[in-house]
Amino acid sequence: MLKKSILFSFFLLCIINGFAQDTVSNVNDESFMTSNGKIYVVVAVVVVIVVGLFLYLANLDKKISRLENSKKS
């Protein structure tokens, strides 16, 4: 019970600290990423990673299907 209450208190303090960071920010109307145009680079990298993962999973699914069919024969 003591461990759970200590863990709960720790997470509660982390959440409060996270909210406190938002109130003290000195960010203009445009954020740093959009003002420099770097957000498009980030989006492009994320899209490439997600597409690569889907292609890998599709290829893996084909290989597993071929193995399953060869075991049935």
C-alpha positions, -999 to 999 in steps of 0.1 A, spaced: 0 0 0 29 24 8 46 17 -25 13 24 -44 8 58 -26 45 68 -32 42 59 -68 9 78 -72 24 108 -55 54 107 -79 32 106 -110 10 133 -96 40 156 -91 52 148 -126 18 158 -141 17 190 -121 52 199 -132 42 193 -168 13 216 -165 35 242 -149 58 243 -179 30 255 -202 21 286 -182 56 300 -183 64 297 -220 73 327 -241 63 314 -275 51 337 -302 21 330 -324 41 308 -346 60 279 -330 97 273 -336 91 244 -360 66 261 -382 85 294 -384 116 276 -397 97 252 -420 112 222 -402 78 208 -394 75 195 -430 108 176 -425 95 160 -394 62 150 -411 81 136 -441 103 115 -418 74 102 -399 55 93 -431 85 75 -445 89 55 -413 52 45 -412 52 35 -449 83 15 -444 68 -4 -415 36 -12 -435 57 -24 -464 78 -46 -441 47 -61 -425 31 -68 -458 63 -85 -470 65 -105 -438 28 -115 -441 35 -128 -477 65 -149 -464 45 -164 -435 16 -172 -459 40 -190 -483 55 -210 -454 20 -220 -441 10 -231 -476 42 -251 -480 37 -269 -447 1 -279 -457 13 -296 -488 
